[in-house]
Amino acid sequence: MAGHKCYHCKQWVEEGEPHDCWTTTEAALTRHLSDDLREAWERLRETAAAFGEQRIYASHHSIMFSRKTCYFFVRPKQKYLELCVFLGRRLEAPQVRRVDQASKSKLYHLIRITHRDEVEPPITDWLQEAYMLSNELSSPGASTPPAGQSAARKSKSTQKPNKAQRNAGAASKRGL
């Protein structure tokens, strides 16, 4: 019978057979975890669920934690759990393996978890900070400066002109 191999999941799909490899479950993503990683995952999920109202769901290779937008997700790997936490500031800590721009207002931070004892402060504090930030950014009228800028720094459109700009403007008014 004719069919094809799915590009994403590498599963053989018979012709005419419905296939949606993007749909998955938490159980499917965590079933291969070792005992240490399973305990770490359970502690991580319990900690995040205690923050308050949110949606926790599996999507492709990740388990997402979101309010109106995702504030962190977990990619279960064979030897570790990879956390991707979205914050409005850059973290400088040994647990953080990579930081990069996610959007104008958020940076993503990649963290590896290998044992349940790692799911404690400061990591749990960062998760709660991300949870709170996701609410602030999604509320109407919310305005935060781009990630990496201080809140005191104004956008270019609202900054006062510097001395050179004022002199140039004055000179053009006088026809010079």
N, CA and C atoms as an extended XYZ file, in Angstrom:
528
Properties=species:S:1:pos:R:3:atomname:S:1:resname:S:1:resid:I:1 pbc="F F F"
N         0.845       -1.185        0.000 N   MET     1
C         0.000        0.000        0.000 CA  MET     1
C         0.886        1.243        0.000 C   MET     1
N         0.465        2.285       -0.699 N   ALA     2
C         1.234        3.524       -0.809 CA  ALA     2
C         1.124        4.333        0.470 C   ALA     2
N         2.119        5.125        0.729 N   GLY     3
C         2.141        5.974        1.919 CA  GLY     3
C         3.385        6.829        1.902 C   GLY     3
N         3.700        7.415        3.042 N   HIS     4
C         4.900        8.247        3.155 CA  HIS     4
C         5.398        8.255        4.592 C   HIS     4
N         6.658        8.641        4.743 N   LYS     5
C         7.259        8.771        6.066 CA  LYS     5
C         7.112       10.232        6.501 C   LYS     5
N         6.520       10.468        7.674 N   CYS     6
C         6.315       11.836        8.174 CA  CYS     6
C         7.665       12.518        8.394 C   CYS     6
N         7.796       13.710        7.860 N   TYR     7
C         9.032       14.479        7.980 CA  TYR     7
C         9.363       14.788        9.445 C   TYR     7
N         8.345       15.044       10.268 N   HIS     8
C         8.571       15.454       11.655 CA  HIS     8
C         8.839       14.290       12.596 C   HIS     8
N         7.936       13.320       12.613 N   CYS     9
C         8.042       12.243       13.604 CA  CYS     9
C         8.647       10.961       13.041 C   CYS     9
N         8.899       10.912       11.743 N   LYS    10
C         9.523        9.765       11.055 CA  LYS    10
C         8.649        8.511       11.073 C   LYS    10
N         7.379        8.674       11.387 N   GLN    11
C         6.441        7.550       11.419 CA  GLN    11
C         5.914        7.299       10.001 C   GLN    11
N         5.681        6.004        9.648 N   TRP    12
C         5.118        5.668        8.350 CA  TRP    12
C         3.612        5.929        8.387 C   TRP    12
N         3.109        6.671        7.413 N   VAL    13
C         1.694        7.022        7.340 CA  VAL    13
C         1.135        6.447        6.048 C   VAL    13
N         0.153        5.557        6.170 N   GLU    14
C        -0.479        4.954        4.994 CA  GLU    14
C        -1.294        6.008        4.255 C   GLU    14
N        -1.422        5.845        2.954 N   GLU    15
C        -2.185        6.781        2.137 CA  GLU    15
C        -3.632        6.836        2.619 C   GLU    15
N        -4.153        8.044        2.812 N   GLY    16
C        -5.520        8.234        3.261 CA  GLY    16
C        -5.698        8.169        4.774 C   GLY    16
N        -4.660        7.748        5.502 N   GLU    17
C        -4.723        7.649        6.964 CA  GLU    17
C        -4.504        9.029        7.580 C   GLU    17
N        -5.371        9.457        8.525 N   PRO    18
C        -5.141       10.762        9.162 CA  PRO    18
C        -3.892       10.716       10.036 C   PRO    18
N        -3.136       11.811       10.024 N   HIS    19
C        -1.899       11.860       10.818 CA  HIS    19
C        -1.673       13.284       11.296 C   HIS    19
N        -1.476       13.441       12.581 N   ASP    20
C        -1.191       14.748       13.162 CA  ASP    20
C        -0.145       14.554       14.247 C   ASP    20
N         1.132       14.583       13.871 N   CYS    21
C         2.193       14.336       14.851 CA  CYS    21
C         2.419       15.541       15.761 C   CYS    21
N         1.806       16.672       15.469 N   TRP    22
C         1.967       17.849       16.320 CA  TRP    22
C         1.122       17.724       17.580 C   TRP    22
N         0.101       16.887       17.545 N   THR    23
C        -0.741       16.683       18.710 CA  THR    23
C        -0.099       15.616       19.589 C   THR    23
N         0.135       15.951       20.838 N   THR    24
C         0.755       15.008       21.765 CA  THR    24
C         0.214       15.269       23.167 C   THR    24
N         0.710       14.528       24.140 N   THR    25
C         0.281       14.690       25.528 CA  THR    25
C         1.501       14.802       26.427 C   THR    25
N         1.277       15.288       27.628 N   GLU    26
C         2.354       15.342       28.627 CA  GLU    26
C         2.888       13.937       28.884 C   GLU    26
N         1.989       12.974       29.005 N   ALA    27
C         2.399       11.592       29.291 CA  ALA    27
C         3.300       11.050       28.180 C   ALA    27
N         2.954       11.340       26.937 N   ALA    28
C         3.765       10.863       25.816 CA  ALA    28
C         5.151       11.498       25.833 C   ALA    28
N         5.236       12.758       26.204 N   LEU    29
C         6.523       13.449       26.217 CA  LEU    29
C         7.395       13.070       27.413 C   LEU    29
N         6.779       12.606       28.501 N   THR    30
C         7.546       12.314       29.719 CA  THR    30
C         7.700       10.818       29.993 C   THR    30
N         7.128        9.953       29.176 N   ARG    31
C         7.153        8.510       29.452 CA  ARG    31
C         8.560        7.911       29.436 C   ARG    31
N         9.479        8.488       28.668 N   HIS    32
C        10.836        7.938       28.557 CA  HIS    32
C        11.797        8.456       29.634 C   HIS    32
N        11.337        9.347       30.508 N   LEU    33
C        12.222        9.971       31.488 CA  LEU    33
C        12.708        8.980       32.548 C   LEU    33
N        13.949        9.161       32.973 N   SER    34
C        14.492        8.369       34.090 CA  SER    34
C        13.763        8.768       35.369 C   SER    34
N        13.965        8.035       36.440 N   ASP    35
C        13.303        8.334       37.712 CA  ASP    35
C        13.668        9.731       38.216 C   ASP    35
N        14.962       10.094       38.148 N   ASP    36
C        15.395       11.426       38.593 CA  ASP    36
C        14.726       12.525       37.784 C   ASP    36
N        14.680       12.354       36.460 N   LEU    37
C        14.057       13.375       35.614 CA  LEU    37
C        12.551       13.425       35.813 C   LEU    37
N        11.932       12.275       36.017 N   ARG    38
C        10.479       12.263       36.257 CA  ARG    38
C        10.147       13.025       37.545 C   ARG    38
N        10.931       12.793       38.602 N   GLU    39
C        10.715       13.512       39.859 CA  GLU    39
C        10.937       15.010       39.672 C   GLU    39
N        11.960       15.376       38.922 N   ALA    40
C        12.217       16.792       38.642 CA  ALA    40
C        11.049       17.394       37.864 C   ALA    40
N        10.547       16.657       36.864 N   TRP    41
C         9.412       17.129       36.069 CA  TRP    41
C         8.178       17.332       36.966 C   TRP    41
N         7.884       16.367       37.811 N   GLU    42
C         6.708       16.466       38.678 CA  GLU    42
C         6.819       17.663       39.618 C   GLU    42
N         7.993       17.864       40.181 N   ARG    43
C         8.202       18.997       41.087 CA  ARG    43
C         8.081       20.318       40.331 C   ARG    43
N         8.615       20.368       39.139 N   LEU    44
C         8.539       21.565       38.304 CA  LEU    44
C         7.083       21.889       37.956 C   LEU    44
N         6.321       20.882       37.561 N   ARG    45
C         4.920       21.086       37.196 CA  ARG    45
C         4.100       21.538       38.400 C   ARG    45
N         4.310       20.896       39.549 N   GLU    46
C         3.590       21.273       40.774 CA  GLU    46
C         3.906       22.712       41.176 C   GLU    46
N         5.169       23.081       41.083 N   THR    47
C         5.589       24.443       41.444 CA  THR    47
C         4.898       25.462       40.557 C   THR    47
N         4.938       25.240       39.262 N   ALA    48
C         4.336       26.190       38.319 CA  ALA    48
C         2.816       26.232       38.471 C   ALA    48
N         2.193       25.087       38.659 N   ALA    49
C         0.735       25.042       38.802 CA  ALA    49
C         0.270       25.819       40.031 C   ALA    49
N         1.122       25.896       41.057 N   ALA    50
C         0.768       26.610       42.292 CA  ALA    50
C         0.784       28.133       42.117 C   ALA    50
N         1.353       28.636       41.034 N   PHE    51
C         1.397       30.086       40.822 CA  PHE    51
C         0.010       30.676       40.632 C   PHE    51
N        -0.903       29.914       40.046 N   GLY    52
C        -2.250       30.419       39.818 CA  GLY    52
C        -2.798       29.939       38.490 C   GLY    52
N        -3.823       30.643       38.029 N   GLU    53
C        -4.528       30.247       36.817 CA  GLU    53
C        -3.614       30.318       35.596 C   GLU    53
N        -3.626       29.241       34.823 N   GLN    54
C        -2.804       29.159       33.627 CA  GLN    54
C        -3.228       27.947       32.827 C   GLN    54
N        -2.666       27.830       31.657 N   ARG    55
C        -2.925       26.677       30.795 CA  ARG    55
C        -1.627       25.894       30.651 C   ARG    55
N        -1.687       24.599       30.916 N   ILE    56
C        -0.525       23.720       30.774 CA  ILE    56
C        -0.904       22.685       29.723 C   ILE    56
N        -0.122       22.627       28.637 N   TYR    57
C        -0.465       21.738       27.534 CA  TYR    57
C         0.784       21.299       26.782 C   TYR    57
N         0.679       20.164       26.124 N   ALA    58
C         1.779       19.638       25.324 CA  ALA    58
C         1.628       20.123       23.890 C   ALA    58
N         2.753       20.457       23.281 N   SER    59
C         2.760       20.902       21.898 CA  SER    59
C         4.046       20.421       21.244 C   SER    59
N         3.918       19.526       20.280 N   HIS    60
C         5.033       18.933       19.553 CA  HIS    60
C         6.038       18.296       20.522 C   HIS    60
N         7.202       18.907       20.782 N   HIS    61
C         8.211       18.315       21.666 CA  HIS    61
C         8.292       19.025       23.021 C   HIS    61
N         7.356       19.928       23.314 N   SER    62
C         7.436       20.743       24.527 CA  SER    62
C         6.143       20.695       25.323 C   SER    62
N         6.285       21.030       26.607 N   ILE    63
C         5.120       21.207       27.468 CA  ILE    63
C         5.100       22.675       27.841 C   ILE    63
N         4.035       23.358       27.444 N   MET    64
C         3.924       24.802       27.556 CA  MET    64
C         3.171       25.204       28.825 C   MET    64
N         3.593       26.325       29.411 N   PHE    65
C         2.941       26.927       30.566 CA  PHE    65
C         2.604       28.351       30.161 C   PHE    65
N         1.307       28.670       30.108 N   SER    66
C         0.954       29.996       29.616 CA  SER    66
C        -0.245       30.577       30.331 C   SER    66
N        -0.278       31.894       30.297 N   ARG    67
C        -1.458       32.639       30.728 CA  ARG    67
C        -2.110       33.066       29.429 C   ARG    67
N        -1.958       34.326       29.033 N   LYS    68
C        -2.404       34.701       27.687 CA  LYS    68
C        -1.322       34.344       26.681 C   LYS    68
N        -0.066       34.395       27.120 N   THR    69
C         1.057       33.962       26.293 CA  THR    69
C         1.922       33.019       27.117 C   THR    69
N         2.748       32.277       26.438 N   CYS    70
C         3.631       31.316       27.108 CA  CYS    70
C         4.669       32.068       27.937 C   CYS    70
N         4.843       31.656       29.190 N   TYR    71
C         5.864       32.293       30.016 CA  TYR    71
C         7.057       31.370       30.253 C   TYR    71
N         6.873       30.070       30.064 N   PHE    72
C         7.999       29.147       30.003 CA  PHE    72
C         7.521       27.822       29.432 C   PHE    72
N         8.464       27.050       28.909 N   PHE    73
C         8.134       25.717       28.463 CA  PHE    73
C         9.274       24.770       28.799 C   PHE    73
N         8.955       23.477       28.766 N   VAL    74
C         9.910       22.425       29.099 CA  VAL    74
C        10.013       21.483       27.906 C   VAL    74
N        11.233       21.196       27.504 N   ARG    75
C        11.485       20.162       26.493 CA  ARG    75
C        12.134       18.975       27.213 C   ARG    75
N        11.391       17.898       27.405 N   PRO    76
C        12.002       16.723       28.027 CA  PRO    76
C        13.016       16.086       27.067 C   PRO    76
N        14.243       15.935       27.524 N   LYS    77
C        15.312       15.301       26.736 CA  LYS    77
C        15.682       13.999       27.427 C   LYS    77
N        16.551       13.222       26.810 N   GLN    78
C        16.928       11.935       27.384 CA  GLN    78
C        17.703       12.090       28.693 C   GLN    78
N        18.583       13.103       28.794 N   LYS    79
C        19.444       13.242       29.969 CA  LYS    79
C        19.127       14.472       30.826 C   LYS    79
N        18.201       15.317       30.403 N   TYR    80
C        17.865       16.517       31.167 CA  TYR    80
C        16.528       17.086       30.710 C   TYR    80
N        15.993       18.006       31.503 N   LEU    81
C        14.825       18.789       31.120 CA  LEU    81
C        15.348       20.157       30.702 C   LEU    81
N        14.977       20.587       29.529 N   GLU    82
C        15.409       21.902       29.061 CA  GLU    82
C        14.278       22.894       29.308 C   GLU    82
N        14.540       23.879       30.179 N   LEU    83
C        13.564       24.925       30.466 CA  LEU    83
C        13.880       26.124       29.594 C   LEU    83
N        12.848       26.724       29.053 N   CYS    84
C        12.992       27.976       28.319 CA  CYS    84
C        12.080       28.975       29.021 C   CYS    84
N        12.686       29.929       29.726 N   VAL    85
C        11.955       30.887       30.564 CA  VAL    85
C        12.016       32.260       29.915 C   VAL    85
N        10.860       32.931       29.781 N   PHE    86
C        10.774       34.250       29.166 CA  PHE    86
C        10.715       35.332       30.239 C   PHE    86
N        11.738       36.191       30.283 N   LEU    87
C        11.822       37.264       31.267 CA  LEU    87
C        12.085       38.597       30.574 C   LEU    87
N        11.827       39.679       31.272 N   GLY    88
C        12.058       41.017       30.740 CA  GLY    88
C        13.457       41.535       31.023 C   GLY    88
N        14.306       40.706       31.572 N   ARG    89
C        15.677       41.108       31.895 CA  ARG    89
C        16.609       39.922       31.659 C   ARG    89
N        17.893       40.227       31.542 N   ARG    90
C        18.912       39.196       31.337 CA  ARG    90
C        19.361       38.649       32.689 C   ARG    90
N        19.357       37.331       32.810 N   LEU    91
C        19.859       36.681       34.017 CA  LEU    91
C        21.336       36.353       33.833 C   LEU    91
N        22.107       36.632       34.849 N   GLU    92
C        23.517       36.235       34.873 CA  GLU    92
C        23.661       35.235       36.014 C   GLU    92
N        23.587       33.950       35.682 N   ALA    93
C        23.667       32.903       36.704 CA  ALA    93
C        24.262       31.644       36.081 C   ALA    93
N        24.917       30.830       36.896 N   PRO    94
C        25.543       29.621       36.354 CA  PRO    94
C        24.529       28.616       35.786 C   PRO    94
N        23.278       28.644       36.238 N   GLN    95
C        22.267       27.715       35.748 CA  GLN    95
C        21.833       28.045       34.310 C   GLN    95
N        22.006       29.299       33.904 N   VAL    96
C        21.548       29.756       32.596 CA  VAL    96
C        22.603       29.431       31.547 C   VAL    96
N        22.206       28.605       30.579 N   ARG    97
C        23.144       28.180       29.538 CA  ARG    97
C        23.163       29.117       28.346 C   ARG    97
N        22.040       29.758       28.054 N   ARG    98
C        21.954       30.650       26.891 CA  ARG    98
C        20.868       31.683       27.133 C   ARG    98
N        21.099       32.889       26.628 N   VAL    99
C        20.114       33.970       26.687 CA  VAL    99
C        20.073       34.601       25.306 C   VAL    99
N        18.856       34.871       24.832 N   ASP   100
C        18.710       35.525       23.536 CA  ASP   100
C        17.389       36.276       23.505 C   ASP   100
N        17.285       37.190       22.555 N   GLN   101
C        16.089       38.013       22.396 CA  GLN   101
C        14.933       37.156       21.895 C   GLN   101
N        13.781       37.226       22.540 N   ALA   102
C        12.581       36.513       22.110 CA  ALA   102
C        11.616       37.465       21.418 C   ALA   102
N        11.556       38.708       21.911 N   SER   103
C        10.700       39.736       21.342 CA  SER   103
C        11.253       41.086       21.798 C   SER   103
N        10.535       42.161       21.491 N   LYS   104
C        11.004       43.482       21.918 CA  LYS   104
C        11.089       43.600       23.435 C   LYS   104
N        10.189       42.899       24.124 N   SER   105
C        10.132       43.068       25.579 CA  SER   105
C        10.624       41.869       26.378 C   SER   105
N        10.978       40.773       25.713 N   LYS   106
C        11.360       39.571       26.463 CA  LYS   106
C        12.635       38.924       25.928 C   LYS   106
N        13.359       38.317       26.863 N   LEU   107
C        14.523       37.495       26.548 CA  LEU   107
C        14.200       36.069       26.957 C   LEU   107
N        14.687       35.099       26.198 N   TYR   108
C        14.505       33.718       26.653 CA  TYR   108
C        15.805       33.220       27.255 C   TYR   108
N        15.657       32.402       28.291 N   HIS   109
C        16.779       31.852       29.046 CA  HIS   109
C        16.663       30.335       29.033 C   HIS   109
N        17.700       29.644       28.583 N   LEU   110
C        17.699       28.185       28.565 CA  LEU   110
C        18.425       27.662       29.790 C   LEU   110
N        17.768       26.750       30.488 N   ILE   111
C        18.269       26.184       31.736 CA  ILE   111
C        18.098       24.663       31.660 C   ILE   111
N        19.110       23.927       32.109 N   ARG   112
C        19.016       22.465       32.150 CA  ARG   112
C        18.769       21.997       33.579 C   ARG   112
N        17.806       21.086       33.713 N   ILE   113
C        17.477       20.484       35.001 CA  ILE   113
C        17.762       18.984       34.892 C   ILE   113
N        18.529       18.457       35.842 N   THR   114
C        18.839       17.026       35.820 CA  THR   114
C        18.357       16.287       37.075 C   THR   114
N        17.917       17.057       38.097 N   HIS   115
C        17.507       16.423       39.350 CA  HIS   115
C        16.451       17.289       40.032 C   HIS   115
N        15.580       16.665       40.805 N   ARG   116
C        14.479       17.403       41.457 CA  ARG   116
C        14.983       18.466       42.432 C   ARG   116
N        16.163       18.263       43.014 N   ASP   117
C        16.704       19.240       43.963 CA  ASP   117
C        17.095       20.558       43.306 C   ASP   117
N        17.177       20.575       41.976 N   GLU   118
C        17.480       21.817       41.261 CA  GLU   118
C        16.237       22.699       41.117 C   GLU   118
N        15.066       22.121       41.322 N   VAL   119
C        13.816       22.877       41.189 CA  VAL   119
C        13.544       23.567       42.517 C   VAL   119
N        14.303       24.609       42.776 N   GLU   120
C        14.224       25.413       43.994 CA  GLU   120
C        14.765       26.794       43.644 C   GLU   120
N        14.684       27.773       44.581 N   PRO   121
C        15.248       29.088       44.267 CA  PRO   121
C        16.714       28.963       43.870 C   PRO   121
N        17.166       29.718       42.915 N   PRO   122
C        16.538       30.833       42.228 CA  PRO   122
C        15.664       30.438       41.037 C   PRO   122
N        15.714       29.185       40.588 N   ILE   123
C        14.952       28.790       39.398 CA  ILE   123
C        13.453       28.991       39.615 C   ILE   123
N        12.922       28.589       40.751 N   THR   124
C        11.492       28.765       41.001 CA  THR   124
C        11.126       30.249       41.085 C   THR   124
N        12.048       31.071       41.583 N   ASP   125
C        11.811       32.520       41.616 CA  ASP   125
C        11.721       33.085       40.205 C   ASP   125
N        12.582       32.611       39.311 N   TRP   126
C        12.559       33.078       37.915 CA  TRP   126
C        11.271       32.658       37.224 C   TRP   126
N        10.803       31.448       37.526 N   LEU   127
C         9.548       30.993       36.936 CA  LEU   127
C         8.383       31.862       37.402 C   LEU   127
N         8.378       32.192       38.688 N   GLN   128
C         7.307       33.043       39.205 CA  GLN   128
C         7.400       34.449       38.616 C   GLN   128
N         8.613       34.961       38.458 N   GLU   129
C         8.811       36.274       37.827 CA  GLU   129
C         8.269       36.253       36.391 C   GLU   129
N         8.537       35.183       35.669 N   ALA   130
C         8.040       35.052       34.296 CA  ALA   130
C         6.511       34.983       34.288 C   ALA   130
N         5.939       34.267       35.264 N   TYR   131
C         4.486       34.166       35.392 CA  TYR   131
C         3.872       35.556       35.597 C   TYR   131
N         4.458       36.325       36.505 N   MET   132
C         3.950       37.674       36.783 CA  MET   132
C         4.139       38.597       35.576 C   MET   132
N         5.274       38.505       34.910 N   LEU   133
C         5.548       39.331       33.738 CA  LEU   133
C         4.560       39.042       32.618 C   LEU   133
N         4.208       37.784       32.441 N   SER   134
C         3.278       37.440       31.366 CA  SER   134
C         1.921       38.096       31.589 C   SER   134
N         1.528       38.279       32.836 N   ASN   135
C         0.273       38.961       33.138 CA  ASN   135
C         0.394       40.456       32.876 C   ASN   135
N         1.511       41.044       33.263 N   GLU   136
C         1.725       42.474       33.057 CA  GLU   136
C         1.759       42.818       31.577 C   GLU   136
N         2.445       42.015       30.788 N   LEU   137
C         2.575       42.297       29.360 CA  LEU   137
C         1.285       42.074       28.595 C   LEU   137
N         0.417       41.200       29.103 N   SER   138
C        -0.811       40.904       28.382 CA  SER   138
C        -1.989       41.769       28.826 C   SER   138
N        -1.806       42.593       29.871 N   SER   139
C        -2.910       43.437       30.318 CA  SER   139
C        -3.029       44.652       29.396 C   SER   139
N        -4.261       45.163       29.185 N   PRO   140
C        -4.467       46.294       28.299 CA  PRO   140
C        -3.679       47.518       28.767 C   PRO   140
N        -3.073       48.192       27.820 N   GLY   141
C        -2.315       49.402       28.143 CA  GLY   141
C        -0.957       49.134       28.735 C   GLY   141
N        -0.550       47.869       28.800 N   ALA   142
C         0.763       47.542       29.364 CA  ALA   142
C         1.846       48.084       28.465 C   ALA   142
N         2.828       48.664       29.069 N   SER   143
C         3.930       49.236       28.305 CA  SER   143
C         5.216       48.951       29.045 C   SER   143
N         6.093       48.194       28.423 N   THR   144
C         7.393       47.935       29.013 CA  THR   144
C         8.459       48.268       27.998 C   THR   144
N         9.598       48.739       28.468 N   PRO   145
C        10.670       49.053       27.536 CA  PRO   145
C        11.220       47.769       26.933 C   PRO   145
N        11.848       47.885       25.769 N   PRO   146
C        12.448       46.695       25.171 CA  PRO   146
C        13.423       46.037       26.138 C   PRO   146
N        13.540       44.726       26.047 N   ALA   147
C        14.437       43.978       26.926 CA  ALA   147
C        15.841       44.532       26.812 C   ALA   147
N        16.482       44.664       27.946 N   GLY   148
C        17.846       45.173       27.956 CA  GLY   148
C        17.906       46.672       28.221 C   GLY   148
N        16.773       47.389       28.075 N   GLN   149
C        16.758       48.811       28.369 CA  GLN   149
C        16.211       49.009       29.771 C   GLN   149
N        16.669       50.053       30.424 N   SER   150
C        16.130       50.339       31.748 CA  SER   150
C        14.781       51.023       31.601 C   SER   150
N        13.964       50.908       32.618 N   ALA   151
C        12.634       51.515       32.574 CA  ALA   151
C        12.732       53.027       32.515 C   ALA   151
N        13.821       53.593       33.034 N   ALA   152
C        13.970       55.039       33.046 CA  ALA   152
C        14.297       55.582       31.660 C   ALA   152
N        14.834       54.765       30.789 N   ARG   153
C        15.220       55.229       29.466 CA  ARG   153
C        13.981       55.413       28.609 C   ARG   153
N        13.853       56.560       27.987 N   LYS   154
C        12.689       56.847       27.170 CA  LYS   154
C        12.933       56.403       25.745 C   LYS   154
N        11.861       56.179       24.994 N   SER   155
C        12.025       55.837       23.585 CA  SER   155
C        12.510       57.088       22.848 C   SER   155
N        13.096       56.902       21.661 N   LYS   156
C        13.673       58.015       20.913 CA  LYS   156
C        12.628       59.068       20.575 C   LYS   156
N        11.385       58.625       20.335 N   SER   157
C        10.350       59.579       19.943 CA  SER   157
C         9.979       60.528       21.081 C   SER   157
N        10.226       60.156       22.337 N   THR   158
C         9.864       61.026       23.456 CA  THR   158
C        11.072       61.680       24.119 C   THR   158
N        12.288       61.420       23.630 N   GLN   159
C        13.471       62.011       24.224 CA  GLN   159
C        13.605       63.458       23.781 C   GLN   159
N        14.139       64.281       24.672 N   LYS   160
C        14.415       65.666       24.331 CA  LYS   160
C        15.606       65.704       23.386 C   LYS   160
N        15.634       66.647       22.454 N   PRO   161
C        16.787       66.746       21.556 CA  PRO   161
C        18.041       67.136       22.349 C   PRO   161
N        19.189       66.612       21.901 N   ASN   162
C        20.432       66.984       22.567 CA  ASN   162
C        20.891       68.367       22.077 C   ASN   162
N        21.984       68.873       22.603 N   LYS   163
C        22.457       70.219       22.299 CA  LYS   163
C        22.732       70.398       20.805 C   LYS   163
N        23.379       69.436       20.177 N   ALA   164
C        23.680       69.542       18.745 CA  ALA   164
C        22.396       69.594       17.918 C   ALA   164
N        21.390       68.809       18.302 N   GLN   165
C        20.120       68.822       17.580 CA  GLN   165
C        19.393       70.151       17.768 C   GLN   165
N        19.469       70.723       18.965 N   ARG   166
C        18.834       72.028       19.211 CA  ARG   166
C        19.525       73.112       18.392 C   ARG   166
N        20.858       73.092       18.354 N   ASN   167
C        21.600       74.094       17.579 CA  ASN   167
C        21.279       73.980       16.088 C   ASN   167
N        21.178       72.767       15.584 N   ALA   168
C        20.853       72.559       14.161 CA  ALA   168
C        19.457       73.067       13.859 C   ALA   168
N        18.528       72.818       14.776 N   GLY   169
C        17.159       73.299       14.590 CA  GLY   169
C        17.081       74.811       14.622 C   GLY   169
N        17.831       75.440       15.539 N   ALA   170
C        17.839       76.895       15.629 CA  ALA   170
C        18.454       77.508       14.384 C   ALA   170
N        19.525       76.900       13.873 N   ALA   171
C        20.193       77.415       12.684 CA  ALA   171
C        19.275       77.320       11.471 C   ALA   171
N        18.501       76.258       11.349 N   SER   172
C        17.610       76.135       10.198 CA  SER   172
C        16.468       77.146       10.287 C   SER   172
N        16.035       77.513       11.481 N   LYS   173
C        14.976       78.506       11.641 CA  LYS   173
C        15.462       79.881       11.224 C   LYS   173
N        16.768       80.150       11.447 N   ARG   174
C        17.326       81.455       11.084 CA  ARG   174
C        17.735       81.507        9.631 C   ARG   174
N        17.598       80.389        8.931 N   GLY   175
C        17.934       80.369        7.523 CA  GLY   175
C        19.428       80.166        7.260 C   GLY   175
N        20.184       79.661        8.195 N   LEU   176
C        21.623       79.428        8.021 CA  LEU   176
C        21.886       78.072        7.429 C   LEU   176
